[in-house]
Amino acid sequence: MRRSRYILMLLMFVCNFAFSQMPKVQNRPYIDQRRFHYGFFIGLHTQDIEFVNNGFITENGESWFMDVNEYLPGFQVGVLGEMYLHEHISVRLIPSLYFGDKKIVFKEQNNGERRYIHLRSTYVSMPVNVKFSARRVNNYRPYIVAGASPLVNLAIRKQKELLLNIFDLQIELGAGCDIYLPFFKLIPELKFSFGVLDVINRNRKDLTDKDMMKFTQSVDRATSRSISLVFYFE
């Protein structure tokens, strides 16, 4: 999370630098007058899960606690379709593909036993964002975005201590800056995503070892989170 603050500070510095510049010749001065815009993006992200542990105690007196042990980098690609509604407002549709990994630790509170698993995810998502842009200054135009993103996980693996649901829904908030270059727009963006659904699958008919149900029973709720740094090319 500390790295995300540094990235956000960098974006704020870029925006402040943009507004402090003297007027100069604009690149692609009429591009924002188009109603529809298209592009693609590549980016990096980290995935997280917020666990609500309930202190469940098994018949053997075990009490397990779950947490994300390590943040691992993921990769994402997608395409961008944007429709301008107003000089400062537009709507984005962003079909995306996410490849990520989460390392989860299970801690037993009494004897200190620990278990680790990797939950690999391949998400297909269709974010819908509203973009609020500031006034363009020379070749820079900062903006903020907000929206929602439904996700489908294509990499569900059974016979694990925890099983994630196929579907999820996230609320997205972010900020970025349009940078107008001679032949295209480069758009760096930092985005924070917060899940609103419980991602734990509690119907564990796949388990052959029923003792592993203790991990699912030890969690009341788990919601997804992620931080993304993406670069759009338009």
C-alpha positions in Angstrom: 0.0 0.0 0.0 2.9 2.3 0.6 4.0 2.0 -3.0 0.5 3.1 -4.1 0.9 6.3 -2.1 4.2 7.0 -3.9 2.6 6.4 -7.3 -0.3 8.7 -6.4 2.1 11.4 -5.3 3.9 11.1 -8.7 0.7 11.5 -10.6 -0.2 14.6 -8.5 3.2 16.0 -9.3 2.7 15.4 -13.0 -0.7 17.2 -12.9 0.8 20.1 -10.9 3.6 20.4 -13.4 1.1 20.4 -16.2 -0.9 23.4 -14.8 2.3 25.4 -14.0 3.5 25.4 -17.6 3.6 28.4 -20.0 1.3 28.1 -23.1 2.8 26.3 -26.0 1.8 24.6 -29.2 -0.7 21.7 -28.6 -0.3 18.2 -30.0 -3.5 16.8 -31.7 -5.6 19.8 -30.7 -8.9 18.5 -32.1 -8.8 14.9 -30.8 -11.1 15.6 -27.9 -13.8 16.9 -30.2 -14.5 13.3 -31.4 -17.5 11.7 -29.8 -16.0 8.2 -29.7 -12.5 7.3 -28.8 -10.8 3.9 -28.9 -7.5 2.4 -27.6 -5.9 -0.3 -25.7 -4.0 -0.6 -22.4 -1.4 -2.6 -20.5 -0.7 -2.5 -16.8 0.4 -4.0 -13.5 -1.7 -4.6 -10.4 -1.6 -6.3 -7.0 -4.6 -8.3 -5.6 -5.7 -8.5 -2.0 -8.4 -10.1 0.0 -9.9 -8.5 3.2 -10.8 -11.4 5.6 -13.3 -11.1 8.4 -12.2 -14.0 10.7 -14.7 -15.2 13.3 -12.6 -17.2 15.7 -14.3 -20.5 14.8 -13.0 -23.4 17.1 -12.9 -26.9 15.7 -13.7 -30.1 17.7 -9.9 -30.5 18.2 -9.6 -27.0 19.7 -8.0 -25.4 16.6 -8.7 -21.8 15.8 -7.5 -20.5 12.4 -6.8 -17.0 11.2 -6.4 -16.0 7.5 -4.5 -13.2 6.0 -2.8 -12.2 2.7 0.9 -12.9 3.4 2.5 -11.3 0.4 1.5 -9.0 -2.4 2.5 -10.3 -5.8 2.5 -8.4 -9.0 -0.1 -9.2 -11.7 -0.5 -8.3 -15.4 -3.5 -6.9 -17.2 -4.4 -6.0 -20.8 -7.6 -4.7 -22.5 -9.2 -2.4 -24.9 -10.8 1.0 -24.3 -14.0 2.5 -25.8 -14.9 6.0 -24.6 -17.9 8.2 -25.5 -17.8 11.9 -24.7 -21.0 13.2 -23.2 -19.7 16.7 -22.3 -16.5 18.7 -22.5 -15.5 17.4 -19.1 -17.5 14.2 -18.8 -17.2 10.9 -20.7 -18.2 7.2 -20.2 -15.7 4.4 -20.6 -16.2 0.7 -21.4 -13.0 -1.3 -20.8 -13.1 -5.0 -21.5 -10.1 -6.4 -19.6 -8.2 -9.5 -18.8 -6.3 -9.8 -15.5 -3.7 -12.4 -14.5 -2.9 -12.4 -10.8 -1.8 -14.3 -7.7 -2.5 -14.1 -4.0 -0.4 -15.8 -1.3 -2.5 -16.5 1.7 -1.3 -17.7 5.1 -3.4 -19.7 7.6 -2.3 -19.3 11.2 -3.4 -21.6 14.0 -3.7 -19.4 17.1 -2.8 -22.0 19.8 0.2 -23.9 18.5 1.5 -21.4 15.9 1.1 -23.8 12.9 1.1 -22.1 9.6 -0.1 -23.2 6.1 0.4 -21.3 2.8 -1.5 -21.4 -0.5 -1.4 -19.5 -3.8 -4.7 -18.5 -5.2 -4.1 -17.8 -8.9 -6.8 -15.8 -10.7 -7.6 -15.1 -14.3 -10.3 -12.5 -14.4 -12.4 -11.3 -17.4 -14.0 -8.0 -16.5 -16.1 -5.3 -18.1 -15.6 -2.1 -16.2 -17.9 0.8 -16.8 -16.3 4.1 -15.6 -17.3 7.8 -15.7 -14.4 10.1 -16.4 -14.3 13.7 -15.1 -11.7 15.7 -16.9 -10.2 19.1 -16.0 -9.4 21.8 -18.5 -6.6 20.9 -20.9 -3.4 22.8 -20.3 -1.0 22.6 -23.2 -0.5 18.8 -23.7 -1.8 17.6 -20.3 -5.3 17.0 -19.0 -5.7 15.4 -15.5 -8.9 13.6 -14.6 -10.6 11.3 -12.0 -12.7 8.2 -12.7 -15.3 6.3 -10.8 -17.4 3.2 -11.7 -18.1 -0.5 -11.3 -16.5 -3.6 -12.6 -18.1 -7.1 -12.8 -15.6 -9.9 -12.9 -15.6 -13.6 -13.8 -12.8 -15.8 -12.5 -11.7 -18.4 -15.1 -9.0 -20.0 -12.9 -11.0 -21.6 -10.1 -9.1 -24.6 -8.6 -10.9 -27.0 -6.3 -9.5 -29.1 -3.5 -8.0 -26.0 -1.9 -8.3 -24.8 1.7 -10.4 -21.9 0.3 -12.4 -21.8 -2.9 -13.3 -18.5 -4.5 -16.6 -17.7 -6.2 -16.6 -17.4 -10.0 -18.3 -14.0 -9.9 -17.3 -10.7 -8.2 -18.2 -7.0 -8.3 -15.9 -4.2 -7.6 -16.3 -0.4 -7.1 -13.4 1.5 -8.8 -11.9 4.9 -8.1 -8.9 6.4 -9.8 -7.0 9.3 -11.2 -4.8 9.9 -14.3 -3.6 12.3 -16.8 -4.1 12.6 -20.6 -0.7 13.3 -22.2 -1.0 14.5 -25.8 1.9 13.3 -27.9 2.4 14.1 -31.6 0.9 10.8 -32.9 -1.2 9.5 -30.0 -2.4 10.0 -26.4 -0.5 8.3 -23.6 -2.7 8.0 -20.4 -1.2 6.8 -17.2 -3.8 6.0 -14.5 -3.8 4.7 -10.9 -6.9 2.9 -9.9 -8.2 1.4 -6.6 -10.8 -1.3 -6.7 -12.9 -2.5 -3.8 -15.1 -5.7 -3.9 -18.6 -5.6 -2.5 -19.4 -9.3 -2.6 -18.3 -12.2 -0.4 -15.8 -14.1 -2.6 -15.7 -17.2 -0.5 -17.5 -20.3 -1.9 -19.1 -22.1 1.1 -20.6 -25.0 -0.9 -17.5 -27.3 -0.7 -18.9 -30.5 -2.2 -15.5 -30.8 -4.0 -13.7 -31.6 -0.7 -12.7 -35.2 -0.2 -11.1 -34.3 3.2 -13.9 -32.8 5.2 -11.5 -31.6 7.9 -10.5 -28.8 5.4 -13.9 -27.2 5.9 -12.5 -25.6 9.0 -10.8 -23.0 6.9 -14.0 -21.9 5.2 -15.9 -22.0 8.6 -13.3 -19.7 10.1 -14.2 -16.8 7.8 -17.4 -14.8 8.0 -16.7 -12.7 4.9 -13.9 -12.0 2.4 -13.9 -9.2 -0.1 -11.4 -8.5 -2.9 -9.3 -5.5 -3.4 -6.7 -4.4 -6.0 -4.5 -1.5 -7.0 -3.7 -1.0 -10.7 -1.2 1.1 -12.6 -2.2 1.1 -16.3 -1.1 2.9 -19.4 -3.7 3.6 -22.1 -2.7 4.3 -25.7 -5.3 6.1 -27.7 
